[in-house]
Structures are given as structure tokens and as C-alpha cells.
Amino acid sequence: MESSKVISTDKPTVVIEVKASLLMNLFSAITAAFSIILMGIQLEKISRDEPTLYVEYFTLRVIGIMLVFTIPQFIISIYISAFACKAICNKNSTVVNVD
């Protein structure tokens, strides 16, 4: 049995993957923000008129549910992007020796 193992990462591959993840999460945050704005406009337009049809009430419910899921998506994307940015900007990486 080997008493000491070295854990290291292939730096270029990991950095590229983290940068790709960062870009994907930034795109997700931008898309979620755009969706929140558009759904807010749509809610305002529908609720300005007095919704009389069942279809309009159904649409209001669907938009409300979509907002319930889109707002946390936006927040989570921002947090993950911040974490990825911290991971990329950290220049003091070390090799961990496990005994």
C-alpha cells in the first residue's frame, strides 16, 4: 500500500470548465432577468383589464407559478457565477498531500 497520495488537478482543463460554467450561469441569469421583466409586463397588461375569461385567470396563474420558479433561478445563477468567479480569480492554488 502506498502511504502518501498526491491529489492534483489538471489546471488548464479545470479552468476551462469553470470558465464555461461561469458563462453558462451568466447566460442563465440574464435570461432569467429578461423573463422576469417580460412576465411582469404581461401580468401588468392582463391585470390592467379586468380578467373575465377563465383563460385569462389561467394565464395569470401560470405566469405567477413561472415567476415563483424564475426568481430563485435568477438568484441561484448569480450565486453560482460569483462562486465560479472566485474560483477562477484565486491564483494561490496548492497541491494537497494526503497521508
Residue frames relative to the residue before (quaternion, step in Angstrom):
aa qw qx qy qz dx dy dz
M 1.0000 0.0000 0.0000 0.0000 0.00 0.00 0.00
E 0.4024 -0.7020 0.5387 0.2348 3.48 -1.10 0.79
S 0.3481 -0.7813 0.4816 0.1910 3.58 -0.72 1.03
S 0.7817 0.2311 -0.1292 0.5646 3.58 1.13 -0.45
K 0.0626 -0.7822 0.6196 0.0188 3.53 -0.91 0.94
V 0.2643 -0.7491 0.5871 0.1560 3.54 -1.07 0.72
I 0.1702 -0.7652 0.6152 0.0836 3.53 -0.84 1.04
S 0.1599 0.7738 -0.5989 0.1305 3.54 -0.65 1.06
T 0.3123 -0.7340 0.5714 0.1930 3.51 -1.25 0.35
D 0.4822 -0.6136 0.5322 0.3283 3.49 -1.24 0.49
K 0.3902 -0.7949 0.4117 0.2152 3.56 -0.07 1.34
P 0.7050 0.4652 -0.3255 0.4251 3.66 0.60 -0.93
T 0.6607 0.5107 -0.3202 0.4474 3.59 0.94 -0.79
V 0.6676 0.5012 -0.3016 0.4606 3.58 0.90 -0.89
V 0.6602 0.5068 -0.3158 0.4556 3.59 0.91 -0.87
I 0.6428 0.5134 -0.3214 0.4689 3.59 0.97 -0.80
E 0.6653 0.4988 -0.3052 0.4641 3.59 0.94 -0.84
V 0.6591 0.4935 -0.3130 0.4734 3.58 0.97 -0.79
K 0.6423 0.5078 -0.3268 0.4720 3.60 1.00 -0.75
A 0.6381 0.5109 -0.3269 0.4743 3.59 1.01 -0.75
S 0.6410 0.5090 -0.3154 0.4802 3.57 1.02 -0.79
L 0.6291 0.5347 -0.3289 0.4585 3.58 1.02 -0.79
L 0.6717 0.4890 -0.2981 0.4699 3.58 0.90 -0.89
M 0.6436 0.5205 -0.3211 0.4601 3.56 0.99 -0.82
N 0.6836 0.4737 -0.2890 0.4741 3.61 0.94 -0.84
L 0.6179 0.5163 -0.3526 0.4768 3.59 1.06 -0.60
F 0.6368 0.5098 -0.3237 0.4795 3.58 1.00 -0.78
S 0.6413 0.5200 -0.3158 0.4674 3.59 1.01 -0.81
A 0.6578 0.5022 -0.3124 0.4664 3.60 0.96 -0.81
I 0.6526 0.5024 -0.3146 0.4719 3.59 0.96 -0.83
T 0.6553 0.5052 -0.3078 0.4696 3.58 0.96 -0.86
A 0.6564 0.5034 -0.3142 0.4658 3.59 0.95 -0.82
A 0.6422 0.5130 -0.3282 0.4656 3.59 0.97 -0.79
F 0.6454 0.5133 -0.3086 0.4740 3.57 0.98 -0.86
S 0.6547 0.5109 -0.3074 0.4647 3.60 0.99 -0.83
I 0.6318 0.5274 -0.3322 0.4609 3.58 0.99 -0.81
I 0.6524 0.5082 -0.3134 0.4669 3.59 0.94 -0.86
L 0.6895 0.4790 -0.2923 0.4580 3.59 0.83 -0.96
M 0.6634 0.4882 -0.3175 0.4698 3.61 0.95 -0.78
G 0.6180 0.5368 -0.3430 0.4607 3.58 1.08 -0.65
I 0.6415 0.5053 -0.3156 0.4833 3.56 1.02 -0.81
Q 0.6648 0.5003 -0.3064 0.4624 3.57 0.92 -0.88
L 0.6333 0.5177 -0.3310 0.4705 3.62 0.98 -0.77
E 0.6584 0.5107 -0.3083 0.4589 3.56 0.96 -0.87
K 0.6649 0.5038 -0.3069 0.4581 3.60 0.95 -0.84
I 0.6871 0.4746 -0.2926 0.4659 3.58 0.89 -0.89
S 0.7264 0.4361 -0.2624 0.4619 3.58 0.88 -0.88
R 0.5179 0.6162 -0.4302 0.4086 3.62 1.20 -0.25
D 0.6728 0.3615 -0.2519 0.5943 3.54 1.01 -0.85
E 0.4797 -0.6447 0.4886 0.3399 3.56 -1.07 0.50
P 0.3403 -0.7629 0.5066 0.2133 3.57 -0.45 1.17
T 0.0773 -0.8253 0.5593 0.0016 3.53 -0.54 1.18
L 0.6848 0.4730 -0.2917 0.4714 3.54 1.07 -0.60
Y 0.5924 -0.5654 0.4419 0.3662 3.52 -1.22 0.56
V 0.6072 0.5688 -0.3498 0.4305 3.57 1.08 -0.74
E 0.6619 0.4962 -0.3160 0.4646 3.60 0.96 -0.79
Y 0.6329 0.5044 -0.3333 0.4837 3.60 1.01 -0.72
F 0.6384 0.5181 -0.3201 0.4707 3.57 0.99 -0.82
T 0.6459 0.5183 -0.3150 0.4637 3.58 0.97 -0.86
L 0.6396 0.5203 -0.3263 0.4623 3.59 0.97 -0.80
R 0.6551 0.5050 -0.3131 0.4666 3.58 0.97 -0.80
V 0.6612 0.5068 -0.3127 0.4563 3.57 0.91 -0.90
I 0.6580 0.4950 -0.3144 0.4725 3.59 0.92 -0.86
G 0.6337 0.5324 -0.3304 0.4537 3.59 0.99 -0.76
I 0.6634 0.4875 -0.3016 0.4809 3.57 0.95 -0.85
M 0.6422 0.5145 -0.3287 0.4635 3.58 0.99 -0.78
L 0.6332 0.5178 -0.3312 0.4705 3.59 1.05 -0.69
V 0.6134 0.5525 -0.3467 0.4453 3.58 1.05 -0.75
F 0.7253 0.4036 -0.2473 0.4998 3.61 1.03 -0.66
T 0.6563 0.5365 -0.3203 0.4228 3.60 1.05 -0.65
I 0.6384 0.5401 -0.3399 0.4303 3.59 0.97 -0.77
P 0.6773 0.4409 -0.3215 0.4934 3.69 0.85 -0.73
Q 0.5858 0.5612 -0.3782 0.4459 3.61 1.08 -0.60
F 0.6446 0.5199 -0.3108 0.4665 3.57 0.98 -0.85
I 0.6814 0.4909 -0.2891 0.4595 3.57 0.87 -0.96
I 0.6698 0.4952 -0.3011 0.4642 3.59 0.90 -0.90
S 0.6333 0.5296 -0.3340 0.4548 3.60 0.98 -0.76
I 0.6450 0.5100 -0.3226 0.4688 3.58 1.00 -0.79
Y 0.6684 0.4987 -0.3079 0.4579 3.61 0.91 -0.87
I 0.6698 0.4847 -0.3085 0.4704 3.60 0.91 -0.83
S 0.6277 0.5269 -0.3340 0.4657 3.58 1.05 -0.72
A 0.6437 0.5102 -0.3211 0.4714 3.58 0.99 -0.78
F 0.6450 0.5097 -0.3198 0.4711 3.59 0.98 -0.80
A 0.6607 0.4967 -0.3096 0.4701 3.61 0.94 -0.83
C 0.6332 0.5249 -0.3336 0.4607 3.58 1.02 -0.73
K 0.6395 0.5076 -0.3225 0.4790 3.58 1.02 -0.78
A 0.6564 0.5160 -0.3135 0.4523 3.58 1.00 -0.78
I 0.6731 0.4820 -0.3011 0.4733 3.58 0.99 -0.76
C 0.7082 0.4871 -0.2657 0.4365 3.58 0.90 -0.92
N 0.5674 0.5956 -0.3897 0.4141 3.61 1.19 -0.34
K 0.1557 -0.8171 0.5527 0.0510 3.56 -0.42 1.25
N 0.6467 0.5264 -0.3123 0.4552 3.60 1.22 -0.32
S 0.1807 0.7863 -0.5707 0.1530 3.57 0.47 1.12
T 0.1618 -0.7961 0.5800 0.0601 3.54 -1.01 0.79
V 0.4463 -0.6339 0.5552 0.3012 3.51 -1.33 0.35
V 0.2833 -0.7679 0.5559 0.1452 3.56 -0.85 1.01
N 0.1952 -0.7600 0.6104 0.1081 3.56 -0.88 0.97
V 0.1455 -0.7840 0.6002 0.0620 3.55 -0.77 1.08
D 0.1814 -0.8024 0.5622 0.0845 3.56 -0.65 1.11
